Amino acid sequence: MRNGHGLGRRFGWLWAAYGTSALGTWLAFGAFPLIAIQVLHAGPVEVAALSAVGAAVGAAVAVPLGPWVEFRRKRPVLIGTDLVRCAALLTIPAAFALGVLSFVQLLLVSVVVAAADITFRAASGAYLKTLVPAGDLLVANARFESTAWTTTIVGPPLGGALIGLLGPVATVVADAVSYLLSALGIRAIGGGEPRPERREAARMRIGDLLDGWRYILADATLRPLFFNAAVFNGLVMAADALLAVLMLGPLGFAPWQYGLAFAAPSIGGLLGSRLARPLVTRFGQHRVLVASGALRALWLVGLAFVGPGTGGLLLVMGLELGLIFCCGVFNPVCATYRLERTAPGRIARMLSAWTVTTKASTALLTAVWGVLGGLLGPRTAIGLAGVLLLATPLLLPRRAETSPTKPPADPPAEPPAEPPAEPPAGPPAGPEPAPSRA
């Protein structure tokens, strides 16, 4: 019997697990910086380090985990990474209750959670292949995308209320519980999973760590999309950081107005994700990918002209609505396109390399634009990011491809492809401003 709105009971459990952990993400949005500031009395440098260093080090730690995940059953990896994140986060309220919480502990937990996030994404993209028919790949990705934007709308207001009542540590507990519930949901999926065949070499070699990047760079359509993701994601997040400085500083917006300017337009992401499949059905996957990828690059430059007052707030909301709507269409189409182009035995390594790179580029460009914002002013730096973003459509696949390119010859031998009945699918893990863990 099929349920989960037509994709089966097992997909329904995975979808529920994703929604639960995504809601936990947004309930705890901003909890780590608040704990650092309110509990540990950290300064701006420490708060910035918590966001940038934790993500960057977590990405570095996750590099060897992509090849490791490829040759293991994915469901135990998903459950394990959920439990690791739950346990790591629970050390924070425990230390707080004992009066021994420190900034170093916050930093270490952020590294562990970031590394586990990347590992989870790599495993989930490969695991969902076993759950849905090939023709439902875009449907599954669109549902994950819709869930991501729905929790973006609902989570922060609820989290803010919880912080107001019980403090930021309480939202960390809620996030940890969401991981536990996610692990239980994934365990409830049940069913079998093919055992990946191990490579001939018994031990991982240093060169194996680069397999994901080799595969991406050897593919004529994945390569430009990969660079597009790294540049687009980095520039958008770097500009958003400076926009916060501009709105909350010189323009004098209240914190609730700043939150509203980004929460309300998330409705566009929900709408875009719902339209992704009908648009692909009518116009074709490649046309929708290129059109939505190009249109999402047009909005950021307008943020350089934001002024004070109601007019400025409405301008931000309108521009963000356009950007997020285009991302809502682009993200599930991109996730589907990317996974269709990847051989089954390469998905975990490809996704790991992709996510590590986008996180690293975001950290790097955020740091660079922080310096530019100090030298040129936040408005000029935002405008520069917007102008550069206009060139990113050049890094989109120019031709529709019907089959994956031949894998590069230099990596070591790969396990044989899994049965063809298992379609290449996975939750959204691509170049989009999506929920990110503390």
Residue pairs with C-beta under 8 A, 6 or more apart in sequence:
1 9
2 8
2 9
3 9
3 12
4 10
4 11
4 12
4 13
4 15
5 12
5 143
6 136
6 139
7 15
7 131
7 132
7 136
7 139
7 140
7 143
8 131
8 132
10 131
10 189
10 190
10 191
11 128
11 131
11 132
11 140
13 185
13 186
13 188
13 189
14 124
14 127
14 128
14 131
14 185
14 186
14 189
14 427
15 143
15 144
15 147
16 185
17 82
17 181
17 182
17 183
17 184
17 185
17 186
18 144
18 147
18 182
18 427
19 147
19 150
19 151
20 178
20 181
20 182
20 185
21 82
21 178
21 179
21 181
21 182
22 147
22 148
22 151
22 155
22 435
23 151
23 154
23 155
23 178
24 174
24 175
24 176
24 177
24 178
24 179
24 182
25 151
25 155
25 175
25 178
25 435
25 436
25 437
26 151
26 152
26 154
26 155
26 156
26 158
26 159
26 435
27 155
27 158
27 159
27 162
27 171
27 174
27 175
27 178
28 159
28 171
28 172
28 174
28 175
28 438
29 155
29 156
29 159
29 171
30 159
30 168
31 159
31 163
31 168
31 169
31 171
31 172
31 175
31 438
32 50
32 51
32 106
32 110
32 172
32 438
33 47
33 50
33 51
34 163
34 168
35 92
35 96
35 101
35 106
35 168
35 169
35 172
36 42
36 46
36 47
36 50
36 103
36 106
37 47
38 167
38 168
39 96
39 101
39 168
39 169
40 101
40 102
40 103
40 106
42 50
42 103
46 103
48 370
49 107
50 103
50 106
50 107
50 110
52 363
52 366
52 367
53 107
54 107
54 110
54 111
54 113
54 114
55 110
55 114
55 359
55 362
55 363
55 436
56 359
56 360
56 363
57 111
57 114
58 110
58 111
58 112
58 113
58 114
58 115
58 117
58 118
58 359
59 114
59 115
59 118
59 355
59 356
59 359
59 360
59 363
60 356
61 111
61 114
61 115
62 114
62 115
62 118
62 119
62 352
62 355
62 356
63 209
63 352
63 356
64 204
64 209
65 115
65 118
65 119
65 122
65 352
66 118
66 119
66 122
66 209
66 211
66 212
66 348
66 349
66 351
66 352
66 353
66 356
67 204
67 208
67 209
67 211
67 212
67 348
67 349
67 352
68 204
69 77
69 119
69 122
69 123
69 126
69 348
69 349
69 352
70 126
70 196
70 345
70 346
70 347
70 348
70 349
70 415
71 196
71 197
71 198
71 199
71 415
72 196
73 193
73 195
73 196
74 123
74 124
74 126
74 127
74 193
74 348
75 127
75 186
75 187
75 189
75 193
77 119
77 120
77 123
78 120
78 123
78 124
78 127
78 183
78 186
79 183
79 186
79 187
81 116
81 117
81 119
81 120
81 123
82 120
82 179
82 180
82 182
82 183
82 186
83 179
83 180
83 183
84 112
84 116
85 112
85 113
85 116
85 117
85 176
85 179
85 437
86 176
86 177
86 179
86 180
86 183
87 176
88 109
88 112
88 113
88 116
89 109
89 113
89 172
89 173
89 175
89 176
89 179
89 438
90 173
90 176
91 105
91 109
92 101
92 105
92 106
92 109
92 169
92 172
93 169
93 170
93 172
93 173
95 101
95 102
95 105
96 169
109 438
110 438
113 437
113 438
114 359
114 437
117 355
117 436
117 437
118 352
118 355
118 356
118 359
119 352
121 351
121 352
121 355
121 427
121 429
122 347
122 348
122 349
122 351
122 352
122 355
122 429
123 348
124 426
124 427
124 429
125 339
125 347
125 348
125 351
125 425
125 426
125 427
125 429
126 344
126 347
126 348
126 351
126 426
127 193
127 426
128 140
128 425
128 426
128 427
129 344
129 347
129 418
129 422
129 423
129 424
129 425
129 426
130 191
130 193
130 194
130 422
131 140
131 189
131 425
132 139
132 140
132 423
132 425
133 423
134 423
134 424
134 425
135 423
136 423
136 425
137 336
137 339
137 340
137 423
137 424
137 425
138 276
138 277
138 280
138 285
138 332
138 333
138 336
139 277
140 425
140 427
141 276
141 331
141 332
141 333
141 335
141 336
141 425
141 426
141 427
141 428
142 273
142 274
142 276
142 277
142 332
143 273
144 332
144 427
144 428
145 269
145 273
145 276
145 328
145 331
145 332
145 335
145 428
146 270
146 273
146 274
148 269
148 428
148 434
148 435
149 266
149 267
149 269
149 270
149 273
149 324
149 328
150 270
151 435
152 263
152 266
152 269
152 435
153 263
153 264
153 266
153 267
153 270
156 259
156 263
157 263
159 171
159 174
160 259
162 170
162 171
162 174
163 170
163 171
172 438
175 437
175 438
194 418
194 419
194 422
196 345
196 415
196 418
197 415
197 416
198 415
199 412
199 413
199 414
199 415
200 412
200 413
201 412
205 412
207 411
207 412
208 411
208 412
211 346
211 349
211 353
211 411
211 412
212 346
212 349
212 350
212 351
212 352
212 353
212 354
213 353
213 357
214 408
214 410
214 411
215 222
215 342
215 343
215 346
215 349
215 350
215 353
215 407
215 408
215 411
216 222
216 223
216 226
216 350
216 353
216 354
217 223
217 226
217 408
218 405
218 406
218 407
218 408
219 341
219 404
219 405
220 397
220 401
220 405
221 337
221 341
221 397
221 399
221 401
221 405
222 338
222 341
222 342
222 350
224 395
224 396
224 397
224 398
225 334
225 337
225 338
225 395
225 396
225 397
226 354
226 357
227 395
228 293
228 392
228 393
228 395
228 396
228 431
229 334
229 354
229 357
229 358
229 430
229 431
230 357
230 358
230 361
230 431
231 361
231 388
231 389
231 392
231 395
232 296
232 297
232 389
232 392
232 431
233 358
233 361
233 362
233 431
233 432
233 433
234 358
234 361
234 362
234 364
234 365
234 366
235 300
235 365
235 369
235 385
235 388
235 389
235 392
236 300
236 323
236 385
236 389
236 433
237 362
237 365
237 366
237 433
238 362
238 365
238 366
238 368
238 369
238 370
238 385
239 300
239 303
239 369
239 381
239 382
239 385
239 386
240 433
241 366
241 369
241 370
242 369
242 370
242 373
242 378
242 381
242 382
242 385
243 303
243 306
243 316
243 378
243 382
244 258
245 373
245 378
246 306
246 378
246 379
246 382
247 253
247 257
247 258
247 261
247 306
247 312
247 316
248 255
248 258
249 378
250 378
251 306
251 307
251 308
251 312
252 308
253 261
253 308
253 312
253 313
257 313
260 313
260 317
261 313
261 316
261 317
261 320
262 320
264 317
264 321
265 317
265 318
265 320
265 321
265 323
265 324
266 324
267 321
268 320
268 321
268 322
268 323
268 324
268 325
268 328
269 324
269 325
269 327
269 328
270 328
271 325
271 328
272 292
272 324
272 325
272 326
272 327
272 328
272 329
272 330
273 328
273 329
273 331
273 332
275 328
275 329
276 288
276 328
276 329
276 332
276 333
277 332
279 288
279 329
280 288
280 333
283 291
284 400
285 333
285 336
285 337
285 400
286 337
286 397
286 399
286 400
288 329
288 333
289 330
289 333
289 334
289 337
289 396
289 397
290 393
290 396
290 397
290 398
292 326
292 327
292 329
292 330
292 333
293 330
293 334
293 392
293 393
293 396
294 393
294 396
295 322
295 326
296 323
296 326
296 327
296 330
297 389
297 390
297 391
297 392
297 393
298 322
298 390
299 319
299 320
299 322
299 323
299 326
300 319
300 323
300 382
300 385
300 386
300 389
301 383
301 386
301 387
301 389
301 390
302 315
302 319
302 386
303 316
303 319
303 382
303 386
304 379
304 380
304 382
304 383
304 386
305 315
306 312
306 315
306 316
306 379
307 315
324 433
327 432
327 433
330 432
331 428
331 430
331 431
331 432
331 434
332 428
334 430
334 431
334 432
335 426
335 427
335 428
335 429
335 430
336 425
337 397
338 350
338 354
338 430
339 347
339 424
339 425
339 426
340 404
340 424
341 401
341 404
341 405
342 350
342 404
342 424
343 404
343 407
343 414
343 417
344 417
344 418
344 422
344 424
345 414
345 415
345 416
345 417
345 418
346 407
346 414
347 424
347 426
351 426
351 429
354 429
354 430
355 429
358 431
369 381
369 385
372 380
372 381
372 384
373 381
376 384
407 414
428 434
